[in-house]
Amino acid sequence: MKTNAYAAQTATTPLAPFDLQRRDLGLHDVAIEILYCGVCHSDLHTVRGEWGGTAYPCVPGHEIVGRAISVGAQVQKFQVGDTVGVGCLVDSCRTCVNCEEDLEQFCDNTVFTYNSPDKHTNGITYGGYSERIVVDEAFVLKVPPNLDLAATAPLLCAGITTYSPMHYHNVTTGQKVGVVGLGGLGHMGVKIAKALGAHVVVFTTSSHKVADAIRLGADEVVNSKNADEMQKQLKSFDFILDTVSAQHDINAYLLLLKRDGNLTQVGVPPEPLSLNVGSLVFGRRSLSGSLIGGIKETQEMLDFCGQHHITADIELIPIQKINEAYDRLVKNDVKYRFVIDMASLKAG
């Protein structure tokens, strides 16, 4: 199946039109016409070779919302016309302990939506910056019918990345939850924590983000550079979600946790963070990390967002502006996620 796409040919060349072949429909496959694809910061890192291991040409995109246009003979969960989603994963070994526990994201043989070995083609997986994609039904998700489709796309990465640790740590009504950073991940963290019934506090160094944090659902906003404001929050949090991917003082936030409180890191700074172990020991606090979610949990997240009418705040762009969007992403010049209208790919 010939498919139009956008790809990077090298780490230093811009994304440009590219033709690829999608595999023939297998018995358990769903062929999807892609309607919208979110732009994740990891797309930029991969395309520009900043994490190493990028295979070129690279077609990024793992926040996919589309329509099923054909299904394999043994597909049971989907039918032609269904609105569906595809996130960061398109396959795994399915037999290891992680897969058996619906934690495919931790499988040692996870196949990512792009830039992973593709057993079907003996090449590399190509992602959502394209017209169509073919995915095994086990890794296809049902999109709630009441949500705006374009604004739903970032839920497939930013949504599950923030939902999963809150779900795991049992964030619930009446708890106090902190969200460090108000970007693509942080703004989703605020919405989800609020929908879970928490008292939500946003930590930011940007005074111009205060009004937006309140609009998104925050009950309080703390300037993390202000020592007095930070002091007032000591030992008061049940859970803190840290979305910052730059160097910062994580100990300052650990001290804000109650006894037995947890801070989960979802932002990945390029350099190691300095940890004062005393911040953990005195208070039996814990520090953990979290990576997206498995397929079962991702579906739970989508259903939760449908129930609470949660989507991302987005800027919709044509595919022809993707390189400009990447440059703006580097400058954090987006509120809060870019989403590509894939109809623009047909328009040339």
N, C-alpha and C positions, 0 to 999 in steps of 0.2 A: 504494500500500500504506500504509494508515493505521498510524501507529506512535506509541506512547506514549513520552514522553521527559521529561527535565527540562531546563529552559532558564532562562537569565537574560534578562530583558527590558530591563534597563539595567545600567550599571556599579555601581549602588548598591542594586539590589533583589536579594533572595535567589533562588537557583535554586528553581523551582517546576514543577509538572506542566505539560506542553506537548504538544500533538498536532502531528505533522508528517506529511508525505506522502513516502514513499520512492519513487524512480522505478520504473517498470516494468522487469522483467528484460530486459536486452539479450542479444544472442547470446553475448557473452563475460563476462557478469556472474555473480556468485555472490551469492545472497541468504542472509544470515547471521542466525540467531537469536543475539543477544548474551547470553552467560551471565555473563561477568565483564568489568568495565572498571576499569582502574587509574586512580588520581587522581594526575596529574602537577602539579608546582608551576606549570608553564606554563598549565594549565587555569585556575588561580586568577588568574594575571597577566592572561590574556585576558579572562576573565569580568568582572574588575573594571576593565578598560580601562587597565591599568597600562603596557601596551606601545603603546597607541594602535592605531587601525585595526580595532577590534572592531566587527563587524556584529551588531546585535541583531534578533531574539532569537538568542542564542548557546547552542548545545548542544555542550558540550565533550566530551572523551574521545578519546584516541588510543592506548590500551593495551587492545585489544579481543581477547577470546577468546570464540569461539562455535561454533555448529554450522551447517554448510551445510544449508539447508532447501529450496533449489531452485537449479538451475544452468541457464545459458543453453545453447541448442542446440549451440553451437560450443565450449563449455568442455571443455578436455582434461585439466587437472591435478586437478580436484576432482569429487567426486560427492556426492550427498545423503547426509548422515550424517557426513561428515568433520568432524573437529575442526580449526578454522582460527583464524588470527589476522590482525588488521589493526593496523598501527602508525600512524606519523605521516603517511604518504603514501597517497593513493588514486589519483594519476595524475601524469603529467608529459608533456612534449612528445614524448618517446621518440625524437627524431631528433637532438638536439644532441650534442656531444662528451661531455658528462657522462652523458647517458642511454646512449649507445653504450658507455660504459665502466662501466656498472652503478653509476653514482654519481648516481642520480636526485635525491638530497637537495640537489644543487648545481645542478639545472636551474633556469633563470630562470623557467620556467613550471610549477614544481611545484604540484600541487594538494594542499593539506593536508587531513587527515581532517575538520577543522572550520574554519570561518571563512575559507574560500577560495571564490573564484568557482566555481560549479558549472555546467559547460557543459550538463549534462543537464536542469537545471531552470531555468536562467537566474537562479538565486538564489545562495544560499550553502550550502556543505557543512555538514551537521550530523553531530556526532560520536557517540561511543559511550555517552553517558548516555541510552540508548534501547533499545527492545526489539529492533529489527532494523536492518540496514544492507545496502545493495546496493553491491558493489565489483567492479570489473573484476578478473578472475582474475589478471592480471599483477601485481596489488598485494595479493594474498591469500597468506598464508603457512601452511605446514603445521606444526601443533603436535605435538611428540613425544608419543607415547601414554603414556609413563611418568611424565610430570610432572603435579603437582597443577595443575589448570587455573586456579584463582584466583591462586595464587602465580606462575603463568607470565605473567599479564597485564602486570606491570611490565617484563618482559623486552623488550616491544615498544618501549619508550622508554629506560628506565634501563639495561636490559641491553645494547642495541645502542650506546647512547651511550658506555658504558665499554669494550665489547668492540672497537669499531671502531678507536680509536686504538692500542690494544695490538696488534691485528692488523696495522695499518699499520706500526707501528714494530717489528714482529717480536719482541715480548716472548716469551721462551722459557725453558726449564729452565735453572736456574743463575744467572739474572739477578737483580739486586736492584731491586725496584720499590717506589716510594713511592705512597701514596694520601693525599691531603690532604683531610681532612674525612670524617666518617663519618655521612652521611645517606642519602637515597634512592639517590643515585648512588654515593657512596663505599662503601656496604656491598656493592653489586654489583661494584664495582671490586676489592674485596678477594677476593671469591669467584672472580671470573674470573681474576685474576692468579695466585691460588693454584693454580687448575686448570691454568693454563699452565705451572706448574712453577717459578714465581718465588719468591724470598725476599721476603716482603711486609712492609712497614713502614707502619703507619698514623700519620699526624700529626694530632693533635687538641689542642684547647685545653680539652677537657672531661675531667677525671679520671674521671668516672663512666662514661665510654665505654671505658675500658681493657679491662675484663673482656669486654665485648661484642665488641670488636675481635678479641681472642684467640679467642673462640668462633666468630667468622665466618671465621677462618683466618689472621689476622695472626701473623707470627713475632715482631714487635716492635711496641711502641707508643711513640711519642715525643711528649712534651709540647712543642709548638712554641713555647710561651712560655718554656721553660727553655733559656737560652743554652748551658749546659754540655751538655745532651742534644743540642742541634742541632749543636754544635761537633764532637761525636764522629761525626757522620754526614757530615762534609765530604767531597766528591769521591768518594762511594762508590756512587752510584745510576746505573743504566743508563737508567732511565725513571721519571718521576714523573707521576702523573695528578692534576691539581688540580681538585677538584669544588666548590670554594668559590665561592659567588656573592655574597659580601660583600667589602668593601674589606679587603685584606690585603697583606702585604709579599711579593711574588712573588720578589724578589731573594734572600731568605733561603733559598728552595727551589732556585733556580737554582744557588747555590753548593754545593749538595749533590750535583750531578751530576758524574759522571766526565767526562773529556775525551770529546767527541762524544755526551754524553748528551742526552736530550730531555725537556722538560717540556711536556705537552699540557694546555691549559686547556679544560675542558668546562663549568665553572661560568661564568656570565656576570654579573659585578658590574655594578651600575647605573652606576657612575662609572669612568672610566679608571684603570687601575693604573699606578703609577709604575715605570718600568723603568730600571735602571742597565745600560747597554749593556755595560759592562765585565764584568758577570756572564756575558755570552754570549761576548765576545771572548776572554777569558782562559780557554781550555778548549774553544774551538770548540763550545760548547754551543748548543742550539737551543730556541726557544720556539715552539710552534704551538697551533693550536686545532682542534677537531673537532666535527662536527655529525652526530648519529645515524649512519645508514649507508644504503646502497642496499638494494634488495629482495634481491638475491643475497646480500649480506653479512649481512643480517638473518636470512635463512634459515640461513646457515652458523652464525650465533650460536645460533639456536634448536637446531640439531642438536648443536652443541657442548655446550650446556646440558643437552640430553637425555642425551648421552653421559656427562656428569659429574654428572648429577643436581642441577643448579643451578637454584634458583628464588629469588625475592625473599622476604624476611621481610615479612609483611603483617599488616594488621589489616583483617578483612573487615567491611564495614558495609552496612546497607540504604541504598537511595537516599534515604530520608527523613531520613537523618542527614548528608547531603552538606554542608549549610551549616555545621553544627557541625564537620565534618571540615576545611573550609576555614579556619575560625577556629583550629583546632588546628594546621593546617599552618603558618600564620603564626608560631606559637609553637614550631615544630619539635617538636611533641608527637605524634610517631608513630614507631614502630619497625617497618619503615622506610618502608613505603608503604601507603596506603589503597587498598583494592580494593572496588568496589561489587558486591554480589551482585544481579544484575539481575532475579532472580526476585522480589525485593522490589517491583519496579515493577508487576508483575502483581498483587501483593497489595494494591496501593493505598497 
